[in-house]
Amino acid sequence: MKHLKIEFFITVLILISYSVFAQKNQNPAYSHQPHWNYYCSFGGGFSSLSGLPDGVYQDGHSNLQVGGFLERSLGSRHSLLSGLELERSTYSLDADIQIIDKKAVSAQTISDDIKYTRIKHSSINIPLHLRLYRHPNTSRQHSNAYIQFGGRLGWTGGADFNYRSGGEKFSRSLSEGSRNFIWQVEFMLGFKGEFFDCLGLLNSSSLGVIYSLDPLFSSESEVNLQPLHFSWRFIF
């Protein structure tokens, strides 16, 4: 059921992208002037985590991002973006995650006295994206729609495994088994300014999919955890 939801979300995103960019452009031509734009963003969404042993129950994975971006126009309808984004992800699951044999990470069945188990993972990401606009991008204030895709290099600030036992909270560091750098790819559909009249909630926001090409933990680990994030960012 979870995979069906993910496939449905991706299908809807692609169909929306097609419907937005398949429309015939009615804007008059103009002489493009290269320019810079800057943006701040804040958002979050839900995540999917693969690579766990069979039978491990997962529930309530989430992600949160905040960052700033710098855009350089390359033409009337395309530009290049980069910046810095902080990300915090939380994965809720009924498994005991711990370090074994130096940098190796394992996932084992939890005992009856361990509850509310979750992994908290932090990263600092540097994206490099190409943005394609529907209309000529005349200025920062001009309402527009775009698709944006590219890669992100993430430096991980480590991971922690949190749980409750005997009525008390405990935290176990997984930093020694975490990868220092993680490569990710991203695709998003976004809207600048007051693009919609009837769907105002989508204005100045983007819907995106982020897939990690590398697992969270070292190659020596017994688990190969790779996240897939669905995010909704507000841009200002």
ZAMARGU-4260 file (C-alpha; in steps of 0.2 Angstrom, whole numbers, plus 5000, padded with zeros to 4 digits):
<rodrens>
0) 5000/5000/5000 | 5014/5012/5004 | 5023/5009/4987 | 5006/5012/4979 | 5004/5029/4988
5) 5022/5034/4982 | 5019/5029/4964 | 5002/5039/4964 | 5011/5054/4971 | 5025/5054/4958
10) 5012/5051/4944 | 5001/5066/4950 | 5017/5077/4950 | 5022/5072/4933 | 5004/5075/4926
15) 5003/5092/4934 | 5020/5096/4927 | 5014/5091/4909 | 4998/5101/4911 | 5007/5117/4916
20) 5020/5116/4903 | 5010/5109/4888 | 5000/5125/4888 | 5004/5137/4873 | 5013/5152/4879
25) 5004/5168/4876 | 5018/5181/4882 | 5026/5192/4869 | 5044/5190/4866 | 5056/5202/4874
30) 5075/5205/4875 | 5082/5194/4889 | 5093/5203/4902 | 5104/5191/4913 | 5100/5194/4931
35) 5102/5186/4949 | 5089/5182/4961 | 5089/5175/4979 | 5076/5165/4989 | 5073/5158/5006
40) 5063/5143/5008 | 5055/5133/5022 | 5045/5117/5021 | 5044/5098/5025 | 5034/5083/5021
45) 5034/5064/5023 | 5047/5051/5019 | 5049/5033/5014 | 5064/5022/5020 | 5070/5006/5011
50) 5083/4994/5016 | 5076/4988/5033 | 5074/4970/5037 | 5058/4961/5033 | 5045/4963/5046
55) 5051/4979/5053 | 5036/4991/5056 | 5038/5009/5050 | 5027/5024/5054 | 5027/5043/5053
60) 5043/5046/5043 | 5045/5065/5041 | 5057/5078/5034 | 5060/5097/5037 | 5071/5109/5026
65) 5076/5127/5028 | 5088/5136/5017 | 5093/5150/5005 | 5096/5149/4986 | 5104/5160/4973
70) 5098/5160/4955 | 5107/5165/4939 | 5097/5167/4924 | 5105/5158/4908 | 5091/5163/4896
75) 5074/5169/4895 | 5066/5153/4902 | 5080/5144/4911 | 5092/5147/4925 | 5105/5139/4937
80) 5102/5138/4956 | 5113/5134/4970 | 5113/5138/4989 | 5113/5130/5006 | 5099/5120/5014
85) 5098/5112/5032 | 5088/5096/5033 | 5082/5086/5048 | 5073/5069/5045 | 5065/5058/5058
90) 5061/5039/5054 | 5049/5030/5066 | 5051/5011/5066 | 5051/4997/5078 | 5069/4991/5077
95) 5084/4993/5089 | 5097/5002/5079 | 5115/5001/5086 | 5133/5002/5081 | 5142/4985/5080
100) 5161/4982/5076 | 5167/5000/5075 | 5157/5008/5060 | 5145/4995/5056 | 5126/4998/5060
105) 5114/4985/5063 | 5095/4984/5065 | 5088/4971/5077 | 5071/4966/5084 | 5067/4977/5099
110) 5063/4970/5116 | 5046/4973/5125 | 5053/4987/5136 | 5059/4998/5122 | 5046/5009/5114
115) 5044/5025/5103 | 5060/5020/5093 | 5066/5033/5080 | 5081/5038/5070 | 5085/5057/5069
120) 5096/5062/5055 | 5103/5079/5051 | 5112/5086/5035 | 5119/5101/5027 | 5115/5101/5008
125) 5123/5110/4993 | 5111/5109/4978 | 5115/5112/4960 | 5099/5113/4950 | 5093/5118/4933
130) 5076/5128/4932 | 5065/5128/4917 | 5051/5142/4917 | 5035/5141/4908 | 5035/5160/4904
135) 5050/5171/4901 | 5057/5175/4918 | 5057/5194/4918 | 5060/5197/4936 | 5060/5190/4954
140) 5042/5197/4956 | 5035/5190/4940 | 5022/5176/4942 | 5028/5160/4934 | 5028/5141/4935
145) 5044/5130/4933 | 5051/5113/4934 | 5068/5111/4943 | 5079/5096/4944 | 5097/5092/4948
150) 5108/5085/4962 | 5113/5089/4980 | 5128/5085/4990 | 5124/5082/5008 | 5136/5083/5023
155) 5129/5073/5037 | 5129/5080/5054 | 5127/5062/5061 | 5112/5052/5067 | 5104/5048/5083
160) 5093/5033/5089 | 5080/5038/5102 | 5069/5027/5112 | 5060/5026/5129 | 5063/5012/5141
165) 5056/5011/5159 | 5048/5027/5157 | 5064/5037/5153 | 5071/5044/5137 | 5087/5038/5130
170) 5098/5043/5115 | 5111/5033/5106 | 5123/5041/5094 | 5125/5033/5077 | 5138/5046/5070
175) 5152/5033/5069 | 5142/5023/5057 | 5135/5037/5047 | 5142/5042/5030 | 5151/5059/5029
180) 5143/5063/5012 | 5128/5058/5003 | 5123/5061/4985 | 5105/5065/4981 | 5094/5069/4966
185) 5079/5080/4966 | 5065/5085/4955 | 5052/5098/4959 | 5037/5108/4952 | 5036/5126/4958
190) 5026/5142/4957 | 5033/5160/4958 | 5022/5174/4965 | 5003/5174/4963 | 5002/5161/4949
195) 4985/5154/4954 | 4969/5163/4956 | 4959/5148/4964 | 4974/5138/4972 | 4982/5151/4982
200) 4990/5139/4994 | 5001/5133/4980 | 5008/5151/4976 | 5026/5154/4980 | 5029/5136/4984
205) 5036/5120/4976 | 5032/5101/4977 | 5047/5090/4976 | 5054/5072/4977 | 5072/5069/4984
210) 5080/5052/4982 | 5096/5047/4991 | 5109/5038/4979 | 5119/5033/4995 | 5113/5024/5010
215) 5113/5033/5027 | 5126/5022/5035 | 5143/5015/5030 | 5145/5001/5018 | 5151/4989/5032
220) 5133/4991/5040 | 5121/4976/5040 | 5107/4988/5034 | 5106/4998/5018 | 5094/5012/5023
225) 5090/5024/5008 | 5077/5038/5011 | 5065/5045/4998 | 5058/5062/5003 | 5042/5071/4997
230) 5043/5089/5002 | 5032/5105/5000 | 5043/5120/5002 | 5037/5138/5003 | 5048/5151/4995
235) 5050/5169/4999
</rodrens>
